[in-house]
Amino acid sequence: MATQKMLKFVSLGKEMPEKRKASDRNQDFDEIYREFAAEKAAEQASRCSQCGVPYCQSHCPLHNNIPDWLRLTAEGRLKEAWEISQATNSFPEICGRICPQDRLCEGNCVIEQSGHGTVTIGSVEKYITDTAWEEGWVQPVVPHSERAESVGIIGAGPGGLAAAERLRRAGVQVTVYDRYDRAGGLLTYGIPGFKLEKPVVMRRVEQLEASGVTFVLNCTVGVDLSFEEIRSRHTAVLIATGVYKIREIEAPGSGARGIVKALDYLTVSNRLSFGDSVPEYEDGSLNASGKRVVVIGGGDTAMDCVRTAIRQGATSVKCLYRRDRANMPGSQREVQNAEEEGVDFVWLAAPKGFSGGTEVEGVMVQKMRLGAPDASGRQSPEVIEGADYVEPADLVVQALGFEPEALPKLWGVDELTVTRWGTIKADFRSHATSIPGVYAVGDIVRGASLVVWAIRDGREAADAIIDSLGHAAVAAE
């Protein structure tokens, strides 16, 4: 009987949840997709082919059991669908909103490959977990028994929070240290509300607090508290700081006012959504209102910046990227959303410098063409001589990616081994570092990556720590 509910991709077309009109969504920072209704979620889930080798699952970093929870959704068994969804994912409602499904699960859907249009996996995942919250199925973690051992986690982003949740399930005591005044890391201050509304993040943080996780906020390691002091307080330490150092453009005029960093710009905008008073917004330095804005970069952070500038009332917003649309690293879905909202993409264009003296007035642009593939297989951009021009700009946002901070130097721990890129060197299975009892996960190990990979790392590291604590307990007996 179950299969009769499925395999409907032949008769049912792909449908996304209704998207708010660009003219409406440009006026606020609310999420742009409406919720699936129950019957529509079941209908779209029923399109799954229940294939023998589920590529959607194998291409999900968390290996979520997608076919099973799609089938259960199609059958109206939502609580069971949610239980399977959350068994492998600490924060499915967040992944359903911000994962680049077009590059992961949906992009590898078998029926997509056969020309029928992918199952809308992310939207169904979001629907399942939002329903779970509304119905009260999502409850704080209550471990079977408490353990004496404690773990200190440095960084309250997705990797650290996923590890904290997993450790509390095992009864381990957990303290999370973070430099910001709110937990969540980039989920809170880096990703705009139109992709991830902040109450979605805050209710997870509140649930972790109710589960017994202690948060020490406004705490910069190496300044307010030393790394060694944190180590002395805990049985094990997990580093999950992420990467926050922005790659800056070194070119003539790059020190002019009006050239800003992407994370600074996005953080200010997100603080406003909490009702914070933000001087940098009020004085106009990190406010796009009435300005010609140029964003430099082609990743998801660049997409967040251009779409934020539109909502702040910029007179024009242009995105410069040195390759073409097909070779950009950001989500194609995000590019489409940005174009609908009024962003102008300038492909094959790279900054050469900035005009205007102390105040930026324009970006000196050199036109590019794609040449031979580089080591990654992508075509390398080459300069077209004599095609330079100036793109007028009152605000320039640098969104060229992130690099790791020099943690061994900042924290005074020379024994913490890093790679030649400055990321922490950690075992790819246990996530153990060169220091006994110290682990590391997420972007500080991988380099700038996806939230879903940080969640996977956090869960794996928590399991490795729990395993090591078990061995320690045996050794102590």
Backbone hydrogen bonds, N-H to C=O, Kabsch-Sander energy under -0.5 kcal/mol:
donor,donor_aa,acceptor,acceptor_aa,energy
4,Q,1,M,-0.9
5,K,1,M,-0.6
5,K,2,A,-1.4
6,M,3,T,-1.2
7,L,48,C,-2.3
8,K,46,S,-2.3
9,F,47,R,-0.5
10,V,7,L,-0.6
11,S,8,K,-0.5
12,L,8,K,-2.7
20,R,32,I,-2.9
24,D,21,K,-0.9
25,R,21,K,-2.8
26,N,22,A,-1.9
27,Q,24,D,-1.6
28,D,25,R,-1.3
32,I,194,F,-1.3
34,R,18,E,-3.1
41,A,37,A,-2.7
42,A,38,A,-2.3
43,E,39,E,-2.1
44,Q,40,K,-2.7
45,A,41,A,-2.4
46,S,42,A,-1.7
47,R,44,Q,-1.2
48,C,45,A,-1.7
55,Y,53,V,-1.2
57,Q,54,P,-0.5
58,S,54,P,-2.0
59,H,55,Y,-2.0
60,C,57,Q,-1.2
63,H,60,C,-2.1
66,I,64,N,-2.4
69,W,65,N,-1.8
70,L,66,I,-2.1
71,R,67,P,-2.2
72,L,68,D,-2.4
73,T,69,W,-1.5
74,A,70,L,-2.4
75,E,71,R,-1.6
76,G,73,T,-1.5
77,R,72,L,-2.8
78,L,76,G,-1.2
81,A,77,R,-2.0
82,W,78,L,-2.8
83,E,79,K,-2.3
84,I,80,E,-2.1
85,S,81,A,-2.3
86,Q,82,W,-3.0
87,A,83,E,-0.7
88,T,84,I,-0.6
88,T,85,S,-0.8
89,N,85,S,-0.6
94,I,91,F,-1.0
95,C,91,F,-2.0
96,G,92,P,-2.6
97,R,94,I,-0.7
98,I,94,I,-2.4
99,C,95,C,-2.2
101,Q,99,C,-2.1
103,R,100,P,-2.4
104,L,100,P,-1.1
106,E,101,Q,-0.6
107,G,101,Q,-2.0
108,N,104,L,-0.8
108,N,105,C,-1.0
109,C,106,E,-1.3
113,Q,109,C,-1.7
114,S,110,V,-1.2
115,G,112,E,-1.4
116,H,111,I,-2.6
117,G,111,I,-0.6
121,I,119,V,-2.3
124,V,120,T,-1.8
125,E,121,I,-2.6
126,K,122,G,-2.4
127,Y,123,S,-2.1
128,I,124,V,-2.7
129,T,125,E,-2.0
130,D,126,K,-2.6
131,T,127,Y,-2.3
132,A,128,I,-1.9
133,W,129,T,-2.2
134,E,130,D,-2.3
135,E,131,T,-2.5
136,G,132,A,-0.6
136,G,133,W,-0.8
137,W,132,A,-2.3
138,V,132,A,-0.9
139,Q,137,W,-0.8
144,H,169,R,-0.5
147,R,171,G,-3.0
151,V,173,Q,-2.8
152,G,236,A,-2.3
153,I,151,V,-0.5
153,I,175,T,-3.0
154,I,152,G,-0.5
154,I,238,L,-3.0
155,G,153,I,-0.9
155,G,177,Y,-3.2
157,G,240,A,-0.6
161,L,157,G,-2.7
162,A,158,P,-2.2
163,A,159,G,-1.9
164,A,160,G,-2.3
165,E,161,L,-2.3
166,R,162,A,-1.9
167,L,163,A,-2.7
168,R,164,A,-2.2
169,R,165,E,-1.5
170,A,166,R,-0.9
170,A,167,L,-0.6
171,G,168,R,-1.7
172,V,167,L,-2.1
173,Q,149,E,-2.5
175,T,151,V,-2.2
176,V,214,T,-3.4
177,Y,153,I,-3.3
177,Y,175,T,-0.5
178,D,216,V,-2.3
184,G,156,A,-1.8
187,L,184,G,-1.9
188,T,185,G,-1.0
189,Y,185,G,-2.5
190,G,186,L,-1.4
191,I,186,L,-2.1
195,K,192,P,-1.6
196,L,192,P,-2.0
200,V,197,E,-1.4
201,V,197,E,-0.7
201,V,198,K,-0.6
202,M,198,K,-2.7
203,R,199,P,-2.1
204,R,200,V,-0.7
204,R,201,V,-0.5
205,V,201,V,-1.9
206,E,202,M,-2.7
207,Q,203,R,-1.9
208,L,204,R,-2.2
209,E,205,V,-2.2
210,A,206,E,-2.3
211,S,207,Q,-1.3
212,G,209,E,-1.5
213,V,208,L,-2.4
214,T,174,V,-2.4
216,V,176,V,-3.4
217,L,215,F,-0.6
218,N,180,Y,-2.7
219,C,178,D,-2.9
220,T,218,N,-0.6
221,V,219,C,-0.7
222,G,225,L,-3.3
223,V,220,T,-2.1
224,D,220,T,-2.6
225,L,220,T,-1.1
230,I,226,S,-1.9
231,R,227,F,-2.4
232,S,228,E,-2.1
233,R,229,E,-1.0
233,R,230,I,-0.7
234,H,230,I,-0.8
234,H,231,R,-0.8
235,T,150,S,-2.0
236,A,150,S,-1.3
237,V,437,G,-2.5
238,L,152,G,-2.9
239,I,439,Y,-3.2
240,A,154,I,-3.0
240,A,238,L,-0.6
245,K,403,E,-1.6
246,I,244,Y,-0.7
247,R,401,G,-2.4
248,E,246,I,-0.6
250,E,248,E,-0.5
251,A,249,I,-0.9
254,S,251,A,-2.1
256,A,253,G,-1.7
257,R,358,T,-3.4
259,I,256,A,-1.3
260,V,258,G,-0.7
260,V,396,V,-3.1
262,A,398,Q,-2.1
265,Y,261,K,-2.2
266,L,262,A,-2.8
267,T,263,L,-2.7
268,V,264,D,-1.9
269,S,265,Y,-1.7
270,N,266,L,-2.5
271,R,267,T,-2.4
272,L,268,V,-1.7
273,S,269,S,-1.1
274,F,270,N,-0.7
274,F,271,R,-1.0
275,G,272,L,-1.7
276,D,271,R,-2.0
278,V,276,D,-0.6
281,Y,278,V,-1.2
282,E,278,V,-2.2
283,D,279,P,-2.6
284,G,281,Y,-1.1
286,L,280,E,-2.6
287,N,284,G,-1.2
290,G,313,G,-2.6
291,K,288,A,-2.3
293,V,291,K,-0.7
293,V,316,S,-2.9
294,V,395,L,-2.4
295,V,318,K,-3.0
296,I,397,V,-2.7
297,G,295,V,-0.6
297,G,320,L,-2.5
299,G,399,A,-0.5
303,M,299,G,-1.7
304,D,300,D,-2.2
305,C,301,T,-2.0
306,V,302,A,-2.5
307,R,303,M,-2.0
308,T,304,D,-1.6
309,A,305,C,-2.4
310,I,306,V,-1.8
311,R,307,R,-1.4
312,Q,308,T,-1.6
313,G,310,I,-1.3
314,A,309,A,-1.9
315,T,291,K,-1.5
316,S,291,K,-1.3
318,K,293,V,-2.5
319,C,344,D,-2.4
320,L,295,V,-2.7
320,L,318,K,-0.5
321,Y,319,C,-0.5
321,Y,346,V,-2.0
327,N,324,D,-1.0
328,M,325,R,-1.3
330,G,298,G,-1.9
335,V,331,S,-1.8
336,Q,332,Q,-2.2
337,N,333,R,-2.2
338,A,334,E,-2.5
339,E,335,V,-2.6
340,E,336,Q,-2.4
341,E,337,N,-1.5
342,G,339,E,-1.2
343,V,338,A,-2.3
344,D,317,V,-2.6
345,F,343,V,-0.6
346,V,319,C,-3.2
347,W,345,F,-0.7
348,L,323,R,-2.3
349,A,321,Y,-2.3
350,A,366,Q,-2.1
352,K,364,M,-3.8
353,G,364,M,-1.0
354,F,252,P,-2.7
355,S,362,G,-2.2
359,E,356,G,-1.0
360,V,257,R,-2.8
361,E,355,S,-3.2
362,G,355,S,-1.3
363,V,391,E,-2.8
364,M,353,G,-2.8
364,M,362,G,-0.5
365,V,363,V,-0.7
365,V,389,Y,-3.4
366,Q,350,A,-2.9
368,M,348,L,-2.5
369,R,382,E,-2.4
371,G,380,S,-3.6
374,D,378,R,-3.5
377,G,374,D,-1.7
380,S,372,A,-2.6
382,E,369,R,-3.5
384,I,367,K,-2.9
385,E,383,V,-0.8
387,A,384,I,-1.4
389,Y,365,V,-2.1
391,E,363,V,-3.1
391,E,389,Y,-0.5
393,A,361,E,-2.2
394,D,292,R,-3.0
395,L,292,R,-1.9
396,V,258,G,-3.2
397,V,294,V,-2.5
398,Q,260,V,-2.9
398,Q,396,V,-0.6
399,A,296,I,-2.5
399,A,397,V,-0.7
400,L,247,R,-0.5
403,E,245,K,-3.7
407,L,405,E,-2.1
410,L,406,A,-2.7
411,W,407,L,-3.0
412,G,408,P,-0.8
413,V,408,P,-2.0
416,L,413,V,-1.8
417,T,415,E,-0.9
419,T,423,T,-3.2
422,G,419,T,-1.6
424,I,444,I,-2.8
425,K,417,T,-2.3
426,A,424,I,-0.6
427,D,432,A,-2.5
431,H,427,D,-1.5
433,T,438,V,-2.8
438,V,435,I,-2.0
439,Y,237,V,-3.0
440,A,431,H,-2.4
441,V,239,I,-2.3
444,I,441,V,-0.7
445,V,442,G,-2.0
446,R,442,G,-2.7
447,G,443,D,-2.7
448,A,402,F,-0.5
454,A,450,L,-1.6
455,I,451,V,-2.3
456,R,452,V,-2.0
457,D,453,W,-2.7
458,G,454,A,-2.7
459,R,455,I,-2.3
460,E,456,R,-2.6
461,A,457,D,-2.9
462,A,458,G,-2.1
463,D,459,R,-2.1
464,A,460,E,-2.2
465,I,461,A,-2.7
466,I,462,A,-2.7
467,D,463,D,-2.3
468,S,464,A,-2.3
469,L,465,I,-2.4
470,G,466,I,-1.9
471,H,467,D,-1.9
472,A,468,S,-2.2
473,A,469,L,-2.3
474,V,470,G,-2.0
475,A,471,H,-2.4
476,A,472,A,-1.7
477,E,473,A,-0.9
477,E,474,V,-0.7
